[in-house]
Amino acid sequence: RWGWMWFWALVVMSVKENMPTLMVMLGAYLVVRDWRLEIGDWRLFGGRQKRNHHSPFTIHHSPFIHGLGLIVIGTAWFLIATFGVVAPLAREYFGSAGPIYLSSRFPANPLDWLPLLREPARLKYLLGLLATTGGLALLAPQYLLLGLPIFIANTFSAFPGQYSGEQHYSAPLAAVLMIAAIRGGFWIYDLRFTIYDLRFTNRKSKIVTILVFCLAVLIALGYHYAYGWTPLSRRAETYAVTAHTQMLPRFTAQIPADVPISASGAVHPHLAHRPVAYTFPIVEDAQYILVDVTDVPGVHPNDVRSRIESLLTGGNWRLLDAANGFILLEKSPVEAAQPLPADFYTFARPSAHRPEYPLDITFDNKVRLLGFDLLDAPFHKQTAIRLYWQALQPNLSADLRLWPQFYNDGGVPLNNPLTEPPIETVWYPPSDWQNGEIIAAQTLPANLGDAFHLAVAVLHGDDPARFNNRLSLSNAAHPHDQNTWATVASFRRKSWPLEALPPTLPLNPLQPLDIPFQGGLKLIGLRMTSDKGQMTEDTIVLSWQVAAPLPLDYTVFIHFLDAAGNTVAQIDAQPQWVFPLPTSRWEPGKRILTSHPLPSLLPPGTYRLQLGLYDWQSLERLPLQTGGDAVIIGEISAQ
C-alpha cells in the first residue's frame, strides 16, 4: 500500500518542521530491512549469505526505492521548513541566527551532551517515556529508532520543557512508542511458543506470558495514574462553567468575522480560527481587542492594566463593552474619557460568601478578613489563596494596601505582594470599595514548597517592614508584633495533597534550650541542622521569651568558630521574623521566633556556633545570668 503510505507521510511532514525526521528514519528502516544486494553468487545483505543463481548484481526495488524516497523528501522538507520558514521568523522575532530551538537549546560541543544524561530530570524523562508502555517498547528497539532524532533533541536540550514530558515536544513519540510496544508484545507472545526452535506449549509458559503482560499493564497504568492526563489520573483537571465564562459569547458576537483581532491568552483559542488573530498585548493591525483581565498568561497584572489604560486614553480605541473582567475595544477615534463601567468589576465580587476556611479578623475597623479558599495544583505544586475581604467603612484611603504574605518555616518571605499583587486589587483597589462590599482577591499561583505559612496585614503605603504603616488587628488566633500582622494558616504537603492547618509555628520542631540572659531574656529553642549535623536550611531559627519589656533594640550576633577558636564567619543583625522584629517590641510571656540567614560563603568544615546580643549604639553586650556575654549553642558541618 505504497500510495497510502505516501499520503500519510505527506500529512505527517506537513504538521510540524521536525516531523520529517520521523519519515527519514522510516525510510532508513525500509532501506535496511527490505533491500538485498547480490553480487555474483553471494547475497551480501537482506538475509543469510547464499549462492545467487540469478543476475550478478540485484537490488530488490520496492521497499528500497520508497525508503530512499522518504529519506530524500523528508530531509529536503526538514531543511526547507526549518531553515527556510522557521529560521527567518526566529531572526525577526527572537533575533537568533537560526531556529531558536537549535541555536539556543543545545550545548555547542556535542562532547558535552553525554554527561547531561546523569541529570535526574533527563533520566526521569527517558524512563517515563518507556513506562508509558510498561517497558514493552524496549523489546522492539528497531521501532524506537524511528523517533531517534526527536529522542535526542528532547533529551539533550538546554530547555527543560523539552525533557519535562509535559509539553508538546514529546507528542511525535507517542506513535513510535505504541508501535514499538505492540511489536514488543507480539515478541513476548511468540517467545512463549518458540525459543531457539524449542516449542513451549505447557501451562507454565502460558502463565509466565500472562504475568509479563500483566506487569507491563500495571506499570503503564501506574505511570498514567501518576503523570497522565485522562480522568483516570490523579492529576485530572476539572473545569466548571461559571458566570464569568458565560459572558464570553456576548463579546465575541460583537466582533465582525473577517477583521484582524487581538485577544488575551485565555480568550484567544475561541478566536484563533479567524484569518488574523494576535495574542494580546500584541496588537499590530488588529481592529478589535478582547481581553479577559483575569487570565492573561505571561503578562504581569500591572502591565495588563497599564496597557489597557494607555489604549483607553490614547484616543485611537473606543470602549465597546466591558463587564465581569472582559474588555472589548474597537479601533476608532475617540475624544471623551472612557471610564470602565461598574459591571466590569463584577469579577472581584464573589457570588457566594462562604470561605472554605472562615476567619473574622478586623483591621482597625476599616476592613475585615472573612476567610480564605485553598486553590492548589498538586502535580505542579502551584498554590494560590483566595481571600475574602469586606469593607467596613466607605472612602478608604487611597494608599491602603492588603498584604497576603507567604513565608517558609524559617521565617523567610516567599512572595512580595507589591510586585505579585492579586489581579482583583490591581483593578479594584480598596479605595474604590463600597461600604459593606465583599471582595475576593486571589494570590498569584506559585510553588511555595512543602511547608509554609500564610500571614496577613493591612497597611498604608508599600512598606510592611515599617511598624507604624501596619493597621492594628483584632480577633486573630496567632497575632505578631503587637497585633499588627497575623499568621492565619500553616500548610504542609506530605505526599500529594496540600494540607491546611491552624497556625502552627514552627511546623518543624526546634531543639529545646534554656539559656537565660540578664533583663529577663531567655533563649529557649534552636533549629539549624539535620540529625546528622549537616546544614539543611538557609536560616537559623531561634526561639525566645522575655519576662518583661526590653528597654533596648539589641543586635543578635552568631560567630562561626573553627577548631582553633577563630571566627571564620559571623552574623550580626537585628532580629527578624518575616518583618523586622526589634527586641524592644517583644511581648512578655509570648514565644518569639527570629530568623537568621546563614553566611553565603562558609568554607567547608565543622563549626561551633557562639551567640550573644549587644546594644548597637554602645556595642555593650548583654550579659548571661550564668556569667560571660556569649554562649556556644551548637555545632554544624558545612560541605
Disulfide bonds with the S-S distance in Angstrom:
none
